[in-house]
Amino acid sequence: MTGIVDAHFHIWRQADLPWLLGPMQPRIFGPYEPIRRDYPVTEYLGDCQPAGVTEAVYVQANWATDRYLDEVAYVSQASEESGFPIAIVAYADMLAGDVRPQLDQLARNNRVRGVRMQLHWHENTLYRFASGPDHARDPRLVTNVGRLADYGFSFDLQVFASQMAGAAELAAACPDVTFVLQHAGMLEDLSPEGIAAWREGMRLLAAQPNIASKLSGLGTFLRRNVPETIAFIASETLALFGAGRCLFGSNFPIEKLWTTYAELIEAHRAAVPEAAQAAVFNETARRVYRLSQ
């Protein structure tokens, strides 16, 4: 197999992330004292390169929303110095009256390949990020996401099972935009009922040919690396989407709270059949994020 493409990681300076400053704020991934600090690209490379990572895509890390261009500039500087990342998924406010001025600014940086605005909402306030559950159905967001096609940008889609029907409608309304489902749909409820709801939502999403699913963040709700859970989610996701629409992401340094990069890769390799590994660990990410350009 060719080198691994990590399609979801972060680097940061503590001073730039509001959620790392001041009192500890509840986060979906639990206590995070060990990463309330700088996580520079040099540390990331020390984590990932021994595992065979040769390329990587940075996904926005929730800087203050009015500093989205500063975040892109910081990551671009890291790329110039180290060669990592080779592509950036940036933030833009997709609920703006017209997102195009923001996209025009982002498009000036040739590393930007897509946008993420997190839409996930949950009845459990600890898991809640968006201000409401139905942003995917908001006409402003639908229009703005559709405009991404004019820039060749993808949309990193982050929703829970209860929001997947609306997310599938969004993808259907924007057929020229590639969507990348974050964290394989964020399965937070491993009860039979929870799994059934997630599976049905994933079926709706997989029916949209312009959605790919990222195998990332699979330890978020267990807050540990559980190979059996990773294998279950990977198997279900691959069966629905196919290897050509699945891609690996480390979610580092979040996953570093409970595992090492080597252990994470080992669990994902064991979970993905050998025949699917070239696609999941390399080819899908290269196509979705246009890494050859």
C-alpha positions in Angstrom: 0.0 0.0 0.0 1.2 3.5 -0.7 1.7 6.1 2.1 -1.1 6.9 4.4 -3.1 10.2 3.9 -4.3 11.5 7.3 -7.5 13.3 6.2 -8.3 14.9 9.5 -5.9 16.4 12.0 -5.3 19.7 13.8 -2.3 21.8 14.9 -2.6 24.8 17.1 -1.3 27.4 19.4 -3.1 27.6 22.7 -3.3 31.3 22.6 -5.4 31.2 19.4 -8.2 28.8 20.5 -10.8 30.3 22.8 -11.9 26.9 24.1 -8.3 26.3 25.4 -8.1 29.5 27.3 -9.6 30.4 30.7 -11.6 27.9 32.8 -12.0 24.4 31.4 -15.0 24.3 29.1 -17.0 21.1 28.7 -16.1 19.4 25.5 -17.6 16.5 23.6 -14.4 14.5 24.1 -14.2 15.0 27.9 -11.5 16.4 30.0 -8.6 17.7 27.9 -5.9 19.0 30.3 -3.0 17.2 28.4 -3.8 19.1 25.2 -4.4 22.6 26.7 -1.1 23.7 25.2 0.5 24.3 21.8 0.4 21.3 19.4 2.8 22.3 16.7 3.3 20.6 13.4 6.7 19.2 14.6 5.0 17.3 17.3 2.3 16.0 14.9 5.0 14.8 12.5 6.7 13.0 15.4 3.4 11.3 16.1 2.3 10.4 12.6 5.3 9.8 10.4 6.6 6.6 12.1 3.1 5.2 11.3 3.7 5.8 7.6 1.8 9.0 7.0 3.1 10.8 3.9 0.4 13.5 3.4 -2.2 15.1 5.6 -5.3 17.4 5.5 -5.8 20.0 8.2 -9.4 20.5 9.4 -10.3 23.8 11.1 -10.0 23.7 14.9 -12.5 26.3 16.0 -10.5 29.5 16.3 -12.6 32.6 17.0 -14.9 32.7 13.9 -13.7 36.1 12.8 -10.2 34.8 12.7 -10.7 32.1 10.1 -8.2 33.7 7.8 -5.6 33.9 10.6 -6.1 30.2 11.1 -5.4 29.5 7.4 -2.4 31.7 7.5 -1.0 29.9 10.5 -1.5 26.5 9.0 0.0 27.6 5.7 3.1 28.8 7.4 3.5 25.4 9.1 3.1 23.8 5.6 5.7 26.1 4.1 8.1 25.1 6.9 7.5 21.4 7.1 5.5 20.3 4.0 2.5 19.4 6.2 -0.3 19.7 5.7 -0.8 19.8 1.9 -4.4 20.8 2.1 -6.7 22.8 4.4 -10.4 22.6 5.3 -11.1 26.1 6.6 -14.0 27.7 8.4 -16.7 29.9 6.8 -20.0 31.0 8.2 -22.5 29.1 6.0 -25.4 30.9 7.7 -24.2 34.3 6.5 -26.5 36.2 4.1 -24.0 35.5 1.4 -20.9 33.5 2.1 -19.1 34.3 -1.1 -17.0 37.2 0.2 -15.5 34.7 2.7 -15.0 32.1 0.1 -13.3 34.6 -2.2 -10.8 35.3 0.5 -10.2 31.6 1.2 -9.8 30.8 -2.5 -6.7 33.1 -2.6 -4.9 30.3 -0.7 -4.3 27.4 -3.0 -4.1 25.0 0.0 -7.8 25.5 0.9 -9.8 22.6 -0.5 -13.0 22.8 1.5 -15.0 24.2 4.4 -16.3 22.9 7.7 -19.0 24.5 9.8 -20.0 22.1 12.5 -23.7 21.5 12.5 -24.0 18.8 15.2 -26.6 19.3 17.8 -27.7 16.8 20.5 -30.2 16.7 23.3 -27.3 16.1 25.7 -25.9 19.6 26.1 -22.3 18.2 26.5 -22.5 17.0 22.9 -24.1 20.1 21.6 -22.2 22.4 19.3 -24.6 24.1 16.8 -27.3 26.5 18.1 -30.1 24.4 16.7 -30.7 20.9 15.3 -31.9 21.8 11.8 -29.3 24.1 10.3 -28.9 21.7 7.4 -32.5 22.6 6.3 -31.9 26.4 6.7 -32.4 28.0 3.2 -29.4 30.3 3.8 -27.1 27.4 4.6 -28.4 25.3 1.6 -27.8 28.2 -0.7 -24.3 28.9 0.7 -23.2 25.3 0.6 -24.4 25.1 -3.0 -22.1 28.0 -3.8 -19.0 25.9 -2.8 -19.2 24.2 -6.1 -18.2 27.4 -7.9 -14.9 27.3 -5.9 -14.3 23.6 -6.2 -14.6 23.3 -2.4 -16.0 20.4 -0.4 -18.1 20.6 2.7 -17.1 18.6 5.8 -20.4 17.6 7.3 -20.7 16.9 11.0 -24.1 15.7 12.3 -25.6 13.2 14.7 -28.0 10.4 13.7 -31.1 12.5 14.5 -29.9 15.1 12.0 -29.0 12.8 9.1 -32.3 13.0 7.2 -31.8 16.8 7.0 -28.2 16.3 6.0 -29.1 13.9 3.2 -31.6 16.5 2.0 -28.8 19.1 2.0 -26.6 16.8 -0.1 -29.4 16.2 -2.5 -30.0 19.9 -2.9 -26.3 20.5 -3.7 -25.4 17.7 -6.1 -22.2 19.4 -7.4 -20.7 19.7 -3.9 -18.7 16.8 -2.4 -19.6 16.2 1.3 -17.3 14.5 3.7 -19.1 13.1 6.7 -17.1 13.6 9.9 -16.4 10.7 12.2 -18.6 8.2 10.4 -21.7 9.9 11.7 -20.7 10.3 15.3 -22.2 7.1 16.8 -22.6 8.2 20.4 -25.3 5.7 21.5 -24.2 2.0 21.4 -27.5 0.7 22.6 -29.5 -1.4 20.1 -31.9 1.5 19.6 -29.0 4.0 19.1 -27.2 1.8 16.6 -30.5 1.2 14.7 -31.0 5.0 14.4 -27.4 5.6 13.3 -27.6 2.8 10.8 -30.8 4.2 9.2 -29.4 7.7 9.1 -26.2 6.4 7.5 -28.2 4.6 4.9 -29.9 7.9 4.0 -26.5 9.6 3.7 -25.0 6.7 1.7 -27.8 7.0 -0.8 -26.4 10.4 -1.8 -23.5 9.7 -4.2 -21.8 13.0 -3.3 -21.2 12.0 0.3 -18.0 10.2 1.5 -17.5 9.1 5.1 -14.5 9.7 7.2 -13.3 7.0 9.6 -12.1 9.3 12.3 -12.9 10.3 15.9 -14.2 6.8 16.6 -12.9 7.0 20.2 -14.7 10.3 21.0 -17.5 9.0 23.1 -15.8 6.0 24.7 -12.7 8.1 25.3 -10.4 5.3 24.7 -9.1 3.3 21.7 -11.4 0.2 21.4 -10.5 -1.9 18.3 -13.7 -3.8 18.4 -15.8 -0.6 18.2 -13.6 0.8 15.4 -14.0 -2.5 13.6 -17.8 -2.4 14.0 -18.2 1.2 12.8 -15.7 0.6 9.9 -17.5 -2.6 8.8 -20.9 -0.9 8.8 -19.7 2.2 7.1 -17.8 0.3 4.4 -20.8 -1.8 3.7 -23.0 1.3 3.1 -20.6 3.6 1.3 -18.0 1.3 -0.2 -14.2 1.7 0.1 -14.2 4.3 -2.7 -16.2 6.7 -0.5 -14.5 6.0 2.9 -11.3 7.7 4.1 -9.2 7.6 7.3 -8.5 10.6 9.6 -6.6 10.5 12.9 -8.4 13.4 14.7 -5.1 14.1 16.4 -4.3 15.5 18.9 -7.8 14.8 20.3 -7.3 11.1 20.1 -3.9 11.6 21.7 -5.9 12.0 25.0 -6.3 8.3 25.1 -4.1 6.6 22.5 -1.0 6.8 20.4 -0.9 7.2 16.7 0.7 3.8 16.2 -2.1 2.2 18.2 -4.8 4.1 16.3 -3.4 3.1 12.9 -3.1 -0.5 14.1 -6.8 -0.6 15.1 -7.9 0.9 11.8 -5.7 -1.4 9.7 -7.2 -4.4 11.5 -10.7 -3.0 10.9 -10.4 -2.4 7.2 -10.1 -5.4 4.8 -6.9 -5.5 2.9 -8.6 -5.1 -0.4 -10.1 -1.8 0.8 -7.0 -0.3 2.5 -5.5 1.5 -0.5 -8.8 3.4 -1.0 -9.5 4.1 2.7 -5.9 5.1 3.7 -5.0 6.9 0.5 -7.0 7.1 -2.7 -10.3 8.4 -1.4 -8.7 11.3 0.5 -6.6 12.2 -2.5 -9.7 12.3 -4.8 -12.1 14.1 -2.4 -9.6 16.8 -1.3 -7.9 17.0 -4.8 -4.5 16.4 -3.3 -2.8 15.9 -6.6 -3.5 19.6 -7.5 
